[in-house]
């Protein structure tokens, strides 16, 4: 009963002595901004998707698709934005869209009834 108790940390200390100190966790990288072209259509949508996917790298948790200069995006462009969103989510990252304020967007009723 009066025996010596073994420390629960003994194995950890031995591992540290054997393997060296554990590296400190790396701080996550800041957001990555990908500037997108003025027009996104079937001709360049694949490239836009590739740009967005390539921005998702280890440590990156937020990718911002900068659409502030984009004035046209067809369904193929929208498809690649959605695919990039799913790709980012699958790699524990977020895809966020930066768009111009509503006041800068064209008014669909400006041409008349």
mmCIF file of the C-alpha atoms, coordinates in Angstrom:
data_MODEL
# 
_entry.id   MODEL 
# 
loop_
_atom_site.group_PDB 
_atom_site.id 
_atom_site.type_symbol 
_atom_site.label_atom_id 
_atom_site.label_alt_id 
_atom_site.label_comp_id 
_atom_site.label_asym_id 
_atom_site.label_entity_id 
_atom_site.label_seq_id 
_atom_site.pdbx_PDB_ins_code 
_atom_site.Cartn_x 
_atom_site.Cartn_y 
_atom_site.Cartn_z 
_atom_site.occupancy 
_atom_site.B_iso_or_equiv 
_atom_site.pdbx_formal_charge 
_atom_site.auth_seq_id 
_atom_site.auth_comp_id 
_atom_site.auth_asym_id 
_atom_site.auth_atom_id 
_atom_site.pdbx_PDB_model_num 
ATOM 1   C CA . UNK A 1 1   ? 0.000   0.000  0.000   1.00 0.00 ? 1   UNK A CA 1 
ATOM 2   C CA . UNK A 1 2   ? 2.845   2.362  0.677   1.00 0.00 ? 2   UNK A CA 1 
ATOM 3   C CA . UNK A 1 3   ? 4.238   1.807  -2.822  1.00 0.00 ? 3   UNK A CA 1 
ATOM 4   C CA . UNK A 1 4   ? 5.204   4.557  -5.168  1.00 0.00 ? 4   UNK A CA 1 
ATOM 5   C CA . UNK A 1 5   ? 2.508   5.728  -7.632  1.00 0.00 ? 5   UNK A CA 1 
ATOM 6   C CA . UNK A 1 6   ? 3.552   6.104  -11.220 1.00 0.00 ? 6   UNK A CA 1 
ATOM 7   C CA . UNK A 1 7   ? 2.851   9.470  -12.814 1.00 0.00 ? 7   UNK A CA 1 
ATOM 8   C CA . UNK A 1 8   ? 0.309   9.448  -15.649 1.00 0.00 ? 8   UNK A CA 1 
ATOM 9   C CA . UNK A 1 9   ? 2.641   11.877 -17.457 1.00 0.00 ? 9   UNK A CA 1 
ATOM 10  C CA . UNK A 1 10  ? 5.627   9.576  -17.499 1.00 0.00 ? 10  UNK A CA 1 
ATOM 11  C CA . UNK A 1 11  ? 4.892   8.303  -21.013 1.00 0.00 ? 11  UNK A CA 1 
ATOM 12  C CA . UNK A 1 12  ? 4.443   11.873 -22.301 1.00 0.00 ? 12  UNK A CA 1 
ATOM 13  C CA . UNK A 1 13  ? 7.739   13.004 -20.815 1.00 0.00 ? 13  UNK A CA 1 
ATOM 14  C CA . UNK A 1 14  ? 9.532   10.039 -22.335 1.00 0.00 ? 14  UNK A CA 1 
ATOM 15  C CA . UNK A 1 15  ? 7.969   10.780 -25.731 1.00 0.00 ? 15  UNK A CA 1 
ATOM 16  C CA . UNK A 1 16  ? 9.045   14.430 -25.538 1.00 0.00 ? 16  UNK A CA 1 
ATOM 17  C CA . UNK A 1 17  ? 12.577  13.436 -24.660 1.00 0.00 ? 17  UNK A CA 1 
ATOM 18  C CA . UNK A 1 18  ? 12.622  10.893 -27.474 1.00 0.00 ? 18  UNK A CA 1 
ATOM 19  C CA . UNK A 1 19  ? 10.817  12.897 -30.192 1.00 0.00 ? 19  UNK A CA 1 
ATOM 20  C CA . UNK A 1 20  ? 11.660  16.465 -29.231 1.00 0.00 ? 20  UNK A CA 1 
ATOM 21  C CA . UNK A 1 21  ? 9.219   19.287 -28.553 1.00 0.00 ? 21  UNK A CA 1 
ATOM 22  C CA . UNK A 1 22  ? 5.942   19.440 -30.383 1.00 0.00 ? 22  UNK A CA 1 
ATOM 23  C CA . UNK A 1 23  ? 5.665   22.334 -32.837 1.00 0.00 ? 23  UNK A CA 1 
ATOM 24  C CA . UNK A 1 24  ? 3.287   25.074 -31.825 1.00 0.00 ? 24  UNK A CA 1 
ATOM 25  C CA . UNK A 1 25  ? 0.045   25.072 -33.794 1.00 0.00 ? 25  UNK A CA 1 
ATOM 26  C CA . UNK A 1 26  ? 0.238   27.318 -36.811 1.00 0.00 ? 26  UNK A CA 1 
ATOM 27  C CA . UNK A 1 27  ? -1.952  30.376 -36.916 1.00 0.00 ? 27  UNK A CA 1 
ATOM 28  C CA . UNK A 1 28  ? -4.545  30.169 -39.686 1.00 0.00 ? 28  UNK A CA 1 
ATOM 29  C CA . UNK A 1 29  ? -3.746  32.156 -42.794 1.00 0.00 ? 29  UNK A CA 1 
ATOM 30  C CA . UNK A 1 30  ? -5.813  35.261 -43.428 1.00 0.00 ? 30  UNK A CA 1 
ATOM 31  C CA . UNK A 1 31  ? -8.509  35.376 -46.078 1.00 0.00 ? 31  UNK A CA 1 
ATOM 32  C CA . UNK A 1 32  ? -7.393  34.832 -49.662 1.00 0.00 ? 32  UNK A CA 1 
ATOM 33  C CA . UNK A 1 33  ? -8.959  37.248 -52.151 1.00 0.00 ? 33  UNK A CA 1 
ATOM 34  C CA . UNK A 1 34  ? -9.471  36.102 -55.746 1.00 0.00 ? 34  UNK A CA 1 
ATOM 35  C CA . UNK A 1 35  ? -10.323 38.973 -58.104 1.00 0.00 ? 35  UNK A CA 1 
ATOM 36  C CA . UNK A 1 36  ? -12.737 37.751 -60.768 1.00 0.00 ? 36  UNK A CA 1 
ATOM 37  C CA . UNK A 1 37  ? -13.127 39.129 -64.307 1.00 0.00 ? 37  UNK A CA 1 
ATOM 38  C CA . UNK A 1 38  ? -15.726 41.633 -65.511 1.00 0.00 ? 38  UNK A CA 1 
ATOM 39  C CA . UNK A 1 39  ? -17.586 38.887 -67.354 1.00 0.00 ? 39  UNK A CA 1 
ATOM 40  C CA . UNK A 1 40  ? -17.896 35.244 -66.379 1.00 0.00 ? 40  UNK A CA 1 
ATOM 41  C CA . UNK A 1 41  ? -19.399 33.013 -69.036 1.00 0.00 ? 41  UNK A CA 1 
ATOM 42  C CA . UNK A 1 42  ? -18.907 29.647 -70.688 1.00 0.00 ? 42  UNK A CA 1 
ATOM 43  C CA . UNK A 1 43  ? -15.643 30.840 -72.248 1.00 0.00 ? 43  UNK A CA 1 
ATOM 44  C CA . UNK A 1 44  ? -13.867 31.466 -68.934 1.00 0.00 ? 44  UNK A CA 1 
ATOM 45  C CA . UNK A 1 45  ? -15.978 29.783 -66.225 1.00 0.00 ? 45  UNK A CA 1 
ATOM 46  C CA . UNK A 1 46  ? -13.683 26.741 -66.009 1.00 0.00 ? 46  UNK A CA 1 
ATOM 47  C CA . UNK A 1 47  ? -10.703 29.021 -65.364 1.00 0.00 ? 47  UNK A CA 1 
ATOM 48  C CA . UNK A 1 48  ? -12.609 30.958 -62.718 1.00 0.00 ? 48  UNK A CA 1 
ATOM 49  C CA . UNK A 1 49  ? -13.484 27.712 -60.964 1.00 0.00 ? 49  UNK A CA 1 
ATOM 50  C CA . UNK A 1 50  ? -9.845  26.603 -61.082 1.00 0.00 ? 50  UNK A CA 1 
ATOM 51  C CA . UNK A 1 51  ? -8.698  29.948 -59.626 1.00 0.00 ? 51  UNK A CA 1 
ATOM 52  C CA . UNK A 1 52  ? -11.109 29.604 -56.726 1.00 0.00 ? 52  UNK A CA 1 
ATOM 53  C CA . UNK A 1 53  ? -10.233 25.963 -56.028 1.00 0.00 ? 53  UNK A CA 1 
ATOM 54  C CA . UNK A 1 54  ? -6.501  26.667 -56.151 1.00 0.00 ? 54  UNK A CA 1 
ATOM 55  C CA . UNK A 1 55  ? -6.936  29.348 -53.475 1.00 0.00 ? 55  UNK A CA 1 
ATOM 56  C CA . UNK A 1 56  ? -8.083  26.655 -51.025 1.00 0.00 ? 56  UNK A CA 1 
ATOM 57  C CA . UNK A 1 57  ? -4.752  25.534 -49.593 1.00 0.00 ? 57  UNK A CA 1 
ATOM 58  C CA . UNK A 1 58  ? -3.800  24.092 -46.194 1.00 0.00 ? 58  UNK A CA 1 
ATOM 59  C CA . UNK A 1 59  ? -4.332  26.688 -43.477 1.00 0.00 ? 59  UNK A CA 1 
ATOM 60  C CA . UNK A 1 60  ? -6.681  28.856 -45.562 1.00 0.00 ? 60  UNK A CA 1 
ATOM 61  C CA . UNK A 1 61  ? -10.116 29.003 -43.974 1.00 0.00 ? 61  UNK A CA 1 
ATOM 62  C CA . UNK A 1 62  ? -11.689 31.828 -45.995 1.00 0.00 ? 62  UNK A CA 1 
ATOM 63  C CA . UNK A 1 63  ? -11.567 32.489 -49.732 1.00 0.00 ? 63  UNK A CA 1 
ATOM 64  C CA . UNK A 1 64  ? -13.201 35.681 -50.956 1.00 0.00 ? 64  UNK A CA 1 
ATOM 65  C CA . UNK A 1 65  ? -14.420 35.740 -54.548 1.00 0.00 ? 65  UNK A CA 1 
ATOM 66  C CA . UNK A 1 66  ? -14.143 39.431 -55.432 1.00 0.00 ? 66  UNK A CA 1 
ATOM 67  C CA . UNK A 1 67  ? -17.045 40.091 -57.798 1.00 0.00 ? 67  UNK A CA 1 
ATOM 68  C CA . UNK A 1 68  ? -16.971 43.873 -57.372 1.00 0.00 ? 68  UNK A CA 1 
ATOM 69  C CA . UNK A 1 69  ? -15.800 44.339 -60.976 1.00 0.00 ? 69  UNK A CA 1 
ATOM 70  C CA . UNK A 1 70  ? -18.003 41.601 -62.411 1.00 0.00 ? 70  UNK A CA 1 
ATOM 71  C CA . UNK A 1 71  ? -20.929 42.938 -64.433 1.00 0.00 ? 71  UNK A CA 1 
ATOM 72  C CA . UNK A 1 72  ? -22.067 39.672 -66.033 1.00 0.00 ? 72  UNK A CA 1 
ATOM 73  C CA . UNK A 1 73  ? -22.169 36.073 -64.814 1.00 0.00 ? 73  UNK A CA 1 
ATOM 74  C CA . UNK A 1 74  ? -24.076 33.413 -66.736 1.00 0.00 ? 74  UNK A CA 1 
ATOM 75  C CA . UNK A 1 75  ? -25.262 30.024 -65.482 1.00 0.00 ? 75  UNK A CA 1 
ATOM 76  C CA . UNK A 1 76  ? -21.898 28.353 -66.152 1.00 0.00 ? 76  UNK A CA 1 
ATOM 77  C CA . UNK A 1 77  ? -20.243 30.980 -63.955 1.00 0.00 ? 77  UNK A CA 1 
ATOM 78  C CA . UNK A 1 78  ? -22.835 30.433 -61.230 1.00 0.00 ? 78  UNK A CA 1 
ATOM 79  C CA . UNK A 1 79  ? -22.258 26.680 -61.483 1.00 0.00 ? 79  UNK A CA 1 
ATOM 80  C CA . UNK A 1 80  ? -18.528 27.115 -60.893 1.00 0.00 ? 80  UNK A CA 1 
ATOM 81  C CA . UNK A 1 81  ? -19.159 29.434 -57.936 1.00 0.00 ? 81  UNK A CA 1 
ATOM 82  C CA . UNK A 1 82  ? -21.363 26.737 -56.389 1.00 0.00 ? 82  UNK A CA 1 
ATOM 83  C CA . UNK A 1 83  ? -18.793 24.014 -57.127 1.00 0.00 ? 83  UNK A CA 1 
ATOM 84  C CA . UNK A 1 84  ? -16.066 26.175 -55.554 1.00 0.00 ? 84  UNK A CA 1 
ATOM 85  C CA . UNK A 1 85  ? -18.288 26.650 -52.496 1.00 0.00 ? 85  UNK A CA 1 
ATOM 86  C CA . UNK A 1 86  ? -18.697 22.882 -52.148 1.00 0.00 ? 86  UNK A CA 1 
ATOM 87  C CA . UNK A 1 87  ? -14.957 22.325 -52.695 1.00 0.00 ? 87  UNK A CA 1 
ATOM 88  C CA . UNK A 1 88  ? -14.075 24.858 -49.996 1.00 0.00 ? 88  UNK A CA 1 
ATOM 89  C CA . UNK A 1 89  ? -16.567 23.333 -47.563 1.00 0.00 ? 89  UNK A CA 1 
ATOM 90  C CA . UNK A 1 90  ? -15.033 19.909 -48.197 1.00 0.00 ? 90  UNK A CA 1 
ATOM 91  C CA . UNK A 1 91  ? -11.662 21.343 -47.127 1.00 0.00 ? 91  UNK A CA 1 
ATOM 92  C CA . UNK A 1 92  ? -12.957 23.079 -43.962 1.00 0.00 ? 92  UNK A CA 1 
ATOM 93  C CA . UNK A 1 93  ? -12.939 26.496 -45.615 1.00 0.00 ? 93  UNK A CA 1 
ATOM 94  C CA . UNK A 1 94  ? -15.568 29.051 -46.581 1.00 0.00 ? 94  UNK A CA 1 
ATOM 95  C CA . UNK A 1 95  ? -16.150 30.714 -49.932 1.00 0.00 ? 95  UNK A CA 1 
ATOM 96  C CA . UNK A 1 96  ? -17.476 34.232 -49.479 1.00 0.00 ? 96  UNK A CA 1 
ATOM 97  C CA . UNK A 1 97  ? -18.620 36.570 -52.230 1.00 0.00 ? 97  UNK A CA 1 
ATOM 98  C CA . UNK A 1 98  ? -17.710 40.247 -52.296 1.00 0.00 ? 98  UNK A CA 1 
ATOM 99  C CA . UNK A 1 99  ? -20.278 42.056 -54.417 1.00 0.00 ? 99  UNK A CA 1 
ATOM 100 C CA . UNK A 1 100 ? -20.947 45.745 -55.035 1.00 0.00 ? 100 UNK A CA 1 
ATOM 101 C CA . UNK A 1 101 ? -23.513 47.431 -52.822 1.00 0.00 ? 101 UNK A CA 1 
ATOM 102 C CA . UNK A 1 102 ? -27.080 47.167 -54.048 1.00 0.00 ? 102 UNK A CA 1 
ATOM 103 C CA . UNK A 1 103 ? -27.068 50.852 -54.984 1.00 0.00 ? 103 UNK A CA 1 
ATOM 104 C CA . UNK A 1 104 ? -24.365 50.091 -57.570 1.00 0.00 ? 104 UNK A CA 1 
ATOM 105 C CA . UNK A 1 105 ? -26.230 47.176 -59.120 1.00 0.00 ? 105 UNK A CA 1 
ATOM 106 C CA . UNK A 1 106 ? -28.181 47.889 -62.302 1.00 0.00 ? 106 UNK A CA 1 
ATOM 107 C CA . UNK A 1 107 ? -31.889 48.480 -61.823 1.00 0.00 ? 107 UNK A CA 1 
ATOM 108 C CA . UNK A 1 108 ? -33.794 45.887 -63.904 1.00 0.00 ? 108 UNK A CA 1 
ATOM 109 C CA . UNK A 1 109 ? -36.787 48.241 -64.137 1.00 0.00 ? 109 UNK A CA 1 
ATOM 110 C CA . UNK A 1 110 ? -34.752 51.222 -65.348 1.00 0.00 ? 110 UNK A CA 1 
ATOM 111 C CA . UNK A 1 111 ? -35.544 50.419 -69.000 1.00 0.00 ? 111 UNK A CA 1 
ATOM 112 C CA . UNK A 1 112 ? -39.240 50.852 -68.425 1.00 0.00 ? 112 UNK A CA 1 
ATOM 113 C CA . UNK A 1 113 ? -42.229 48.567 -67.966 1.00 0.00 ? 113 UNK A CA 1 
# 
